[in-house]
Amino acid sequence: MQLQTKRKTKRENQKNILIVDGLNVIKHPKGESNLHNIDYVRIWAKNNGVSPLFILPGFKKFKKRFQEDDDVLLLDPRIYDDIAILAYARELDTAILSNDRFREFQTMFYDLDFNRVFPYKIANGNLATEATDFFFFKQSNFVNLSKSDIILGATH
């Protein structure tokens, strides 16, 4: 599945892209919708040097609110958003922010590292997730030590 959009080329040049399951972020566990959760993720992303790409189905209510937003990809309503989320994460080799574990797609996306799907919590307008660690360690220049280096006490 090759993904071709205008935004994709723009995003490929950015660092620290995080695919965000927009519908999952908007939906409250009690079934209510909260569009402000998108803003809370944006604030968290800005504070942590992350570029979010929210993927949402192109429903009328979302088009009305997010049509002009560069960080939102509105899908054709006939495209299953979970498949698009996983395909973008695989193609861009990046992480996903979602409380969905995508278990039903793990066979289809056998080459995707599902340890890069990070759950989150939003409370009082603040987002908490371990996705920050993924981007921190991705940028770090830690010295790579082999097992023998550690045993012998050698460093590079």
Backbone as CSV, one residue per row, in Angstrom:
resi,resn,N_x,N_y,N_z,CA_x,CA_y,CA_z,C_x,C_y,C_z
1,MET,0.848,-1.180,0.000,0.000,0.000,0.000,0.888,1.236,0.000
2,GLN,0.893,1.956,-1.051,1.704,3.159,-1.126,0.816,4.359,-0.865
3,LEU,1.265,5.210,0.012,0.485,6.369,0.418,1.012,7.600,-0.285
4,GLN,0.162,8.271,-1.002,0.581,9.454,-1.743,-0.359,10.603,-1.416
5,THR,0.162,11.604,-0.762,-0.608,12.819,-0.500,0.341,13.996,-0.571
6,LYS,-0.194,15.189,-0.688,0.634,16.398,-0.686,1.336,16.546,0.651
7,ARG,0.631,16.237,1.723,1.208,16.414,3.049,2.334,15.445,3.322
8,LYS,2.278,14.257,2.696,3.291,13.248,2.949,4.686,13.756,2.606
9,THR,4.857,14.343,1.455,6.172,14.826,1.063,6.654,15.923,2.006
10,LYS,5.761,16.769,2.436,6.109,17.826,3.380,6.557,17.210,4.713
11,ARG,5.864,16.186,5.158,6.147,15.539,6.432,7.434,14.731,6.408
12,GLU,7.777,14.123,5.282,8.965,13.275,5.218,10.226,14.028,5.592
13,ASN,10.251,15.334,5.349,11.431,16.132,5.655,11.470,16.586,7.110
14,GLN,10.388,16.394,7.846,10.362,16.800,9.244,10.917,15.691,10.123
15,LYS,11.449,16.101,11.250,11.971,15.135,12.214,10.909,14.859,13.264
16,ASN,11.045,13.733,13.912,10.191,13.370,15.040,8.702,13.381,14.719
17,ILE,8.341,12.779,13.607,6.925,12.683,13.257,6.282,11.611,14.120
18,LEU,5.151,11.939,14.678,4.366,11.013,15.484,3.006,10.874,14.825
19,ILE,2.653,9.663,14.437,1.334,9.410,13.874,0.353,9.351,15.053
20,VAL,-0.717,10.121,14.950,-1.699,10.178,16.040,-3.019,9.609,15.543
21,ASP,-3.531,8.642,16.268,-4.848,8.067,15.999,-5.875,9.101,16.441
22,GLY,-6.222,9.996,15.515,-7.072,11.135,15.847,-8.417,10.762,16.428
23,LEU,-9.056,9.746,15.871,-10.363,9.340,16.368,-10.255,8.798,17.788
24,ASN,-9.180,8.076,18.062,-8.950,7.538,19.396,-8.720,8.664,20.406
25,VAL,-7.997,9.687,19.995,-7.721,10.825,20.877,-8.995,11.621,21.156
26,ILE,-9.828,11.769,20.147,-11.054,12.555,20.304,-12.096,11.820,21.143
27,LYS,-12.192,10.500,20.975,-13.219,9.735,21.687,-12.862,9.584,23.152
28,HIS,-13.810,9.882,23.996,-13.663,9.690,25.441,-14.078,8.257,25.753
29,PRO,-13.445,7.626,26.744,-13.816,6.246,27.089,-15.311,6.069,27.386
30,LYS,-15.969,7.126,27.826,-17.401,7.033,28.127,-18.260,7.259,26.877
31,GLY,-17.609,7.379,25.702,-18.342,7.513,24.455,-18.547,8.936,23.980
32,GLU,-18.178,9.910,24.799,-18.326,11.309,24.404,-17.138,11.720,23.542
33,SER,-17.328,12.748,22.723,-16.228,13.276,21.911,-15.691,14.553,22.538
34,ASN,-14.379,14.735,22.454,-13.767,15.950,22.953,-12.710,16.403,21.948
35,LEU,-13.103,17.344,21.085,-12.188,17.840,20.057,-11.007,18.600,20.649
36,HIS,-11.137,19.070,21.891,-10.040,19.796,22.539,-8.841,18.884,22.808
37,ASN,-9.059,17.575,22.828,-7.939,16.659,23.056,-6.883,16.784,21.963
38,ILE,-7.306,17.134,20.749,-6.340,17.369,19.663,-5.400,18.508,20.065
39,ASP,-5.961,19.567,20.637,-5.146,20.708,21.072,-4.190,20.318,22.195
40,TYR,-4.637,19.460,23.107,-3.764,19.015,24.201,-2.582,18.213,23.655
41,VAL,-2.830,17.385,22.637,-1.734,16.630,22.012,-0.788,17.594,21.304
42,ARG,-1.331,18.604,20.646,-0.479,19.602,19.974,0.426,20.316,20.968
43,ILE,-0.095,20.696,22.115,0.701,21.377,23.144,1.818,20.450,23.630
44,TRP,1.459,19.207,23.925,2.464,18.239,24.368,3.542,18.076,23.304
45,ALA,3.123,17.946,22.038,4.069,17.738,20.943,5.027,18.916,20.809
46,LYS,4.482,20.118,20.868,5.323,21.320,20.761,6.339,21.375,21.900
47,ASN,5.906,21.061,23.110,6.791,21.087,24.275,7.869,20.010,24.224
48,ASN,7.635,18.963,23.422,8.578,17.843,23.372,9.286,17.702,22.033
49,GLY,9.156,18.701,21.161,9.854,18.676,19.886,9.378,17.590,18.934
50,VAL,8.089,17.303,18.984,7.499,16.256,18.155,6.542,16.897,17.148
51,SER,6.500,16.351,15.928,5.575,16.827,14.888,4.445,15.820,14.729
52,PRO,3.269,16.119,15.276,2.174,15.152,15.168,1.524,15.185,13.791
53,LEU,1.085,14.027,13.342,0.256,13.917,12.144,-1.005,13.182,12.590
54,PHE,-2.084,13.930,12.759,-3.363,13.365,13.179,-4.041,12.756,11.962
55,ILE,-4.423,11.510,12.070,-5.145,10.855,10.986,-6.578,10.644,11.454
56,LEU,-7.500,11.210,10.668,-8.922,11.165,11.008,-9.742,10.765,9.792
57,PRO,-10.867,10.077,10.027,-11.781,9.837,8.905,-12.375,11.174,8.458
58,GLY,-12.664,11.287,7.183,-13.155,12.553,6.641,-14.632,12.794,6.861
59,PHE,-15.099,12.588,8.075,-16.497,12.859,8.401,-16.756,14.362,8.335
60,LYS,-18.004,14.745,8.067,-18.352,16.165,7.929,-17.940,16.978,9.148
61,LYS,-18.184,16.453,10.345,-17.860,17.230,11.554,-16.357,17.474,11.679
62,PHE,-15.543,16.551,11.191,-14.096,16.744,11.242,-13.634,17.663,10.123
63,LYS,-14.226,17.536,8.941,-13.854,18.417,7.834,-14.117,19.868,8.201
64,LYS,-15.240,20.095,8.835,-15.627,21.451,9.237,-14.593,22.053,10.191
65,ARG,-14.097,21.263,11.099,-13.187,21.753,12.143,-11.709,21.727,11.726
66,PHE,-11.294,20.720,10.932,-9.868,20.493,10.696,-9.418,20.633,9.245
67,GLN,-10.275,21.057,8.351,-9.973,21.125,6.918,-8.686,21.891,6.608
68,GLU,-8.438,22.968,7.303,-7.286,23.829,7.010,-6.041,23.501,7.835
69,ASP,-6.125,22.536,8.724,-5.001,22.221,9.605,-3.967,21.364,8.889
70,ASP,-2.722,21.839,8.832,-1.649,21.117,8.147,-1.258,19.818,8.845
71,ASP,-1.526,19.725,10.127,-1.116,18.529,10.853,-2.231,17.476,10.941
72,VAL,-3.317,17.675,10.184,-4.422,16.720,10.176,-4.597,16.183,8.766
73,LEU,-4.613,14.864,8.659,-4.888,14.203,7.391,-6.300,13.627,7.475
74,LEU,-7.213,14.196,6.697,-8.585,13.713,6.651,-8.701,12.676,5.541
75,LEU,-9.021,11.470,5.908,-9.105,10.370,4.955,-10.448,10.353,4.244
76,ASP,-10.456,9.753,3.095,-11.715,9.450,2.431,-12.494,8.557,3.412
77,PRO,-13.772,8.841,3.645,-14.540,8.046,4.624,-14.585,6.546,4.318
78,ARG,-14.269,6.154,3.102,-14.279,4.724,2.759,-12.988,4.016,3.177
79,ILE,-11.968,4.778,3.572,-10.689,4.190,3.995,-10.733,3.958,5.501
80,TYR,-10.377,2.751,5.891,-10.375,2.399,7.316,-9.195,3.108,7.974
81,ASP,-9.473,3.973,8.936,-8.423,4.817,9.520,-7.329,4.012,10.206
82,ASP,-7.645,2.890,10.826,-6.613,2.099,11.499,-5.571,1.585,10.501
83,ILE,-6.014,1.170,9.338,-5.075,0.688,8.314,-4.193,1.838,7.831
84,ALA,-4.779,3.007,7.631,-3.993,4.166,7.200,-2.965,4.556,8.269
85,ILE,-3.349,4.532,9.517,-2.441,4.865,10.628,-1.236,3.928,10.618
86,LEU,-1.509,2.637,10.519,-0.427,1.651,10.530,0.445,1.764,9.282
87,ALA,-0.160,2.018,8.139,0.600,2.157,6.894,1.512,3.379,6.940
88,TYR,1.013,4.491,7.455,1.851,5.687,7.574,2.992,5.454,8.557
89,ALA,2.713,4.824,9.671,3.770,4.561,10.660,4.853,3.679,10.058
90,ARG,4.446,2.690,9.293,5.428,1.804,8.651,6.231,2.567,7.599
91,GLU,5.545,3.327,6.765,6.227,4.033,5.680,7.178,5.112,6.203
92,LEU,6.781,5.800,7.267,7.619,6.870,7.818,8.548,6.370,8.915
93,ASP,8.451,5.072,9.249,9.279,4.448,10.281,9.225,5.238,11.585
94,THR,8.023,5.383,12.104,7.851,6.180,13.310,6.836,5.552,14.259
95,ALA,6.574,6.242,15.340,5.697,5.753,16.400,4.258,6.227,16.193
96,ILE,3.360,5.599,16.971,1.930,5.906,16.939,1.473,6.242,18.347
97,LEU,0.641,7.275,18.458,0.006,7.607,19.727,-1.437,7.129,19.650
98,SER,-1.768,6.120,20.447,-3.118,5.562,20.448,-3.287,4.625,21.632
99,ASN,-4.490,4.548,22.145,-4.802,3.549,23.169,-5.296,2.254,22.526
100,ASP,-5.405,2.244,21.223,-5.763,1.044,20.472,-4.490,0.213,20.316
101,ARG,-4.572,-1.076,20.521,-3.393,-1.945,20.374,-3.305,-2.549,18.969
102,PHE,-4.317,-2.357,18.136,-4.329,-2.815,16.749,-4.075,-4.315,16.620
103,ARG,-4.563,-5.099,17.570,-4.309,-6.553,17.569,-4.795,-7.235,16.292
104,GLU,-5.929,-6.774,15.773,-6.494,-7.429,14.588,-5.675,-7.185,13.326
105,PHE,-4.697,-6.293,13.385,-3.878,-5.973,12.212,-2.432,-6.439,12.340
106,GLN,-2.087,-7.103,13.424,-0.693,-7.474,13.633,-0.194,-8.506,12.630
107,THR,-1.078,-9.323,12.103,-0.667,-10.268,11.065,-0.476,-9.542,9.741
108,MET,-1.394,-8.636,9.421,-1.310,-7.883,8.166,-0.066,-6.994,8.134
109,PHE,0.265,-6.391,9.275,1.428,-5.506,9.385,2.517,-6.201,10.210
110,TYR,2.888,-7.398,9.779,3.849,-8.217,10.514,5.213,-7.548,10.660
111,ASP,5.534,-6.626,9.748,6.846,-5.982,9.773,6.859,-4.682,10.573
112,LEU,5.748,-4.340,11.181,5.654,-3.115,11.986,5.949,-3.452,13.443
113,ASP,6.740,-2.624,14.092,7.068,-2.820,15.505,5.929,-2.259,16.356
114,PHE,5.080,-3.130,16.867,3.924,-2.687,17.641,4.300,-2.202,19.038
115,ASN,5.578,-2.316,19.400,6.055,-1.702,20.640,6.165,-0.189,20.486
116,ARG,6.008,0.291,19.263,6.042,1.729,18.996,4.644,2.349,19.032
117,VAL,3.663,1.590,19.470,2.310,2.134,19.676,2.238,2.516,21.147
118,PHE,2.158,3.826,21.396,2.223,4.318,22.767,0.849,4.745,23.266
119,PRO,0.418,4.155,24.378,-0.832,4.615,24.989,-0.609,5.964,25.670
120,TYR,-1.676,6.595,26.043,-1.595,7.926,26.641,-2.764,8.113,27.599
121,LYS,-2.669,9.162,28.368,-3.778,9.615,29.213,-3.823,11.128,29.108
122,ILE,-5.045,11.665,29.082,-5.224,13.107,29.113,-6.042,13.419,30.355
123,ALA,-5.473,14.248,31.219,-6.158,14.649,32.444,-5.902,16.128,32.676
124,ASN,-6.960,16.857,32.929,-6.868,18.300,33.175,-6.081,19.031,32.083
125,GLY,-6.271,18.608,30.831,-5.618,19.277,29.710,-4.172,18.903,29.488
126,ASN,-3.668,17.912,30.222,-2.279,17.486,30.083,-2.217,16.059,29.555
127,LEU,-1.289,15.833,28.636,-1.102,14.505,28.059,0.084,13.831,28.718
128,ALA,-0.087,12.581,29.068,1.010,11.780,29.619,1.180,10.543,28.745
129,THR,2.414,10.308,28.284,2.709,9.153,27.444,4.201,8.859,27.493
130,GLU,4.550,7.632,27.176,5.960,7.257,27.089,6.529,7.504,25.697
131,ALA,5.732,8.053,24.787,6.223,8.341,23.435,7.394,9.306,23.475
132,THR,7.449,10.161,24.481,8.558,11.106,24.622,9.883,10.353,24.672
133,ASP,9.911,9.245,25.402,11.131,8.450,25.525,11.586,7.919,24.173
134,PHE,10.646,7.506,23.326,10.983,6.995,21.996,11.769,8.038,21.219
135,PHE,11.302,9.278,21.201,11.979,10.321,20.436,13.276,10.754,21.091
136,PHE,13.337,10.721,22.430,14.570,11.070,23.127,15.674,10.073,22.775
137,PHE,15.361,8.773,22.885,16.371,7.754,22.616,16.707,7.670,21.137
138,LYS,15.780,8.009,20.274,16.034,8.003,18.832,17.091,9.045,18.474
139,GLN,17.115,10.169,19.190,18.054,11.258,18.904,19.365,11.136,19.662
140,SER,19.386,10.344,20.706,20.568,10.272,21.563,21.736,9.625,20.847
141,ASN,22.912,10.056,21.226,24.142,9.482,20.678,24.836,8.670,21.765
142,PHE,24.136,7.641,22.242,24.726,6.810,23.270,25.857,5.982,22.667
143,VAL,26.894,5.754,23.460,27.989,4.906,23.025,27.467,3.478,22.979
144,ASN,27.697,2.799,21.852,27.278,1.405,21.715,28.357,0.506,22.282
145,LEU,28.045,-0.162,23.355,28.994,-1.079,23.974,28.550,-2.509,23.711
146,SER,29.502,-3.355,23.393,29.181,-4.769,23.238,29.241,-5.421,24.605
147,LYS,28.760,-6.650,24.685,28.779,-7.384,25.942,30.213,-7.568,26.433
148,SER,31.146,-7.841,25.522,32.547,-8.030,25.914,33.155,-6.722,26.421
149,ASP,32.734,-5.576,25.832,33.235,-4.289,26.310,32.831,-4.057,27.756
150,ILE,31.629,-4.429,28.088,31.123,-4.216,29.444,31.868,-5.125,30.421
151,ILE,32.079,-6.377,30.029,32.768,-7.335,30.889,34.220,-6.901,31.100
152,LEU,34.894,-6.444,30.038,36.285,-6.057,30.130,36.475,-4.629,30.651
153,GLY,35.375,-3.886,30.724,35.465,-2.525,31.212,35.984,-1.549,30.179
154,ALA,35.974,-1.958,28.919,36.469,-1.089,27.837,35.402,-0.127,27.415
155,THR,35.834,1.016,26.905,34.900,1.986,26.333,35.406,2.391,24.967
156,HIS,34.514,2.946,24.172,34.896,3.385,22.829,35.354,4.812,22.846
